[in-house]
Amino acid sequence: MPLGLTTEEYFDNLVGVNLKGIYNVTKATMPHITTPGGSYVNVSSISGWNPSAGTAIYCATKFGVIGFSKCMALELGPRGVRVNIVAPGYIDTPTNAGVMKGNPEAIRQMEQGNALGRMGKPDDIADVVSFLMSDGARYMNGSVVEIDGMLKT
């Protein structure tokens, strides 16, 4: 939505979901993660790195998720708690299906918008999140992992 058409309600909704939600969950759970090895994985978007016209508020919130998460990585790292970020690209979800319903050209553009020539699947994201939560990622902290099939720019 172009900034000139953005309402305060839309702005408040995106900030509330994309930033305040992460803030609330992190603040509420921090006191309960008392042993080293804890891990947060926050969800940003490729839009957190690759902005596009007409998405200023969405991009700003996804940039904000990255900044917030990196700060939390610095704050919680000394306690042995890691904070990482996933940045999904075009993922075949019910939400995207609803947005693209009846627009096969938009779907084709999403599928062809990366080097793999397909939209991602929820399992593509879940597998990376699972790894980031595991001991296999024990030295990853403050990392942004793009899961976008190598976005074409």
C-alpha positions as CSV (number, residue, x, y, z in Angstrom):
1,M,0.0,0.0,0.0
2,P,1.6,3.3,-1.0
3,L,2.4,5.5,2.0
4,G,0.0,8.2,0.8
5,L,-2.9,5.7,1.1
6,T,-1.7,4.2,4.4
7,T,-4.1,4.8,7.4
8,E,-3.0,5.1,11.0
9,E,-5.0,1.9,11.6
10,Y,-3.0,0.0,9.1
11,F,0.2,1.4,10.6
12,D,-0.8,0.5,14.1
13,N,-1.8,-3.0,13.1
14,L,1.5,-3.8,11.4
15,V,3.6,-2.3,14.2
16,G,1.4,-4.1,16.8
17,V,1.7,-7.5,15.1
18,N,5.2,-7.4,13.7
19,L,7.1,-5.5,16.4
20,K,5.0,-5.3,19.6
21,G,4.2,-9.0,19.4
22,I,7.9,-9.9,19.4
23,Y,8.6,-7.4,22.2
24,N,5.8,-8.8,24.3
25,V,6.8,-12.5,23.9
26,T,10.5,-11.7,24.4
27,K,9.9,-9.6,27.5
28,A,7.5,-12.1,29.0
29,T,9.7,-15.1,28.5
30,M,13.2,-13.7,29.3
31,P,12.8,-14.2,33.1
32,H,12.0,-17.9,32.5
33,I,15.1,-18.7,30.3
34,T,17.6,-19.0,33.1
35,T,20.0,-21.6,31.7
36,P,22.4,-21.3,28.8
37,G,21.3,-22.9,25.6
38,G,18.0,-21.0,25.2
39,S,17.1,-19.7,21.8
40,Y,14.7,-17.3,20.1
41,V,14.0,-17.3,16.4
42,N,12.2,-14.3,15.2
43,V,10.5,-14.0,11.8
44,S,11.3,-11.0,9.6
45,S,11.0,-11.1,5.8
46,I,13.2,-10.6,2.7
47,S,11.5,-7.2,2.8
48,G,13.6,-6.5,5.9
49,W,16.6,-6.4,3.5
50,N,15.1,-5.8,0.1
51,P,12.4,-3.0,0.3
52,S,10.0,-2.4,-2.5
53,A,7.9,0.6,-3.5
54,G,4.4,0.6,-1.9
55,T,5.5,-1.4,1.2
56,A,7.0,1.3,3.4
57,I,5.2,0.3,6.7
58,Y,5.6,-3.4,6.2
59,C,9.3,-3.0,5.3
60,A,9.9,-0.7,8.3
61,T,8.5,-3.3,10.7
62,K,10.5,-6.1,9.2
63,F,13.7,-4.0,9.4
64,G,12.6,-3.3,13.0
65,V,12.4,-7.1,13.7
66,I,16.0,-7.5,12.5
67,G,17.2,-4.5,14.6
68,F,15.3,-5.6,17.7
69,S,16.5,-9.2,17.4
70,K,20.2,-8.2,16.9
71,C,20.0,-6.0,20.0
72,M,18.4,-8.9,22.0
73,A,21.2,-11.1,20.7
74,L,23.7,-8.7,22.3
75,E,21.7,-8.5,25.6
76,L,21.0,-12.2,26.0
77,G,24.2,-13.6,24.5
78,P,26.2,-13.2,27.8
79,R,23.5,-15.4,29.5
80,G,24.0,-18.1,26.8
81,V,20.7,-17.3,25.1
82,R,20.8,-16.9,21.3
83,V,18.6,-14.8,19.2
84,N,18.4,-15.3,15.4
85,I,16.2,-14.2,12.6
86,V,14.7,-16.0,9.6
87,A,13.8,-13.9,6.6
88,P,11.4,-15.8,4.3
89,G,10.8,-15.0,0.7
90,Y,7.7,-16.0,-1.2
91,I,6.1,-18.8,0.7
92,D,3.1,-20.8,-0.4
93,T,0.7,-20.3,2.5
94,P,-3.0,-19.8,2.8
95,T,-2.5,-16.1,3.4
96,N,-0.5,-15.8,0.1
97,A,-3.0,-17.9,-1.7
98,G,-5.8,-15.7,-0.5
99,V,-4.0,-12.5,-1.6
100,M,-3.1,-14.0,-5.0
101,K,-6.5,-15.7,-5.7
102,G,-7.5,-15.1,-9.2
103,N,-4.2,-13.5,-10.2
104,P,-2.1,-16.2,-11.9
105,E,0.4,-13.6,-13.2
106,A,1.3,-12.6,-9.7
107,I,1.8,-16.2,-8.7
108,R,3.9,-16.8,-11.7
109,Q,6.0,-13.8,-10.9
110,M,6.5,-15.0,-7.3
111,E,7.5,-18.5,-8.6
112,Q,10.0,-17.0,-11.1
113,G,11.3,-14.4,-8.7
114,N,14.0,-16.6,-7.4
115,A,16.7,-18.9,-8.8
116,L,14.8,-22.1,-7.7
117,G,11.8,-21.1,-9.8
118,R,9.2,-22.0,-7.1
119,M,7.6,-20.6,-4.1
120,G,8.8,-21.9,-0.7
121,K,6.8,-24.2,1.4
122,P,6.2,-23.8,5.2
123,D,8.4,-26.8,5.8
124,D,11.3,-25.0,4.1
125,I,11.0,-22.4,6.9
126,A,10.3,-24.8,9.7
127,D,13.4,-26.9,8.9
128,V,15.6,-23.8,9.2
129,V,13.9,-22.6,12.4
130,S,14.4,-26.1,13.9
131,F,18.1,-26.0,13.1
132,L,18.5,-22.5,14.6
133,M,16.8,-23.7,17.8
134,S,19.1,-26.8,17.9
135,D,22.5,-27.2,19.4
136,G,23.8,-27.4,15.9
137,A,23.5,-23.7,15.7
138,R,25.1,-23.1,19.1
139,Y,27.5,-20.5,17.8
140,M,24.9,-18.6,15.7
141,N,23.7,-15.4,17.4
142,G,22.2,-12.3,15.8
143,S,22.2,-14.1,12.4
144,V,19.7,-13.3,9.7
145,V,19.0,-16.4,7.5
146,E,17.4,-15.6,4.2
147,I,15.1,-18.4,3.0
148,D,14.1,-17.1,-0.4
149,G,15.4,-19.5,-3.0
150,M,18.0,-16.8,-4.0
151,L,15.8,-13.9,-4.7
152,K,16.4,-12.3,-8.1
153,T,16.9,-8.6,-8.0
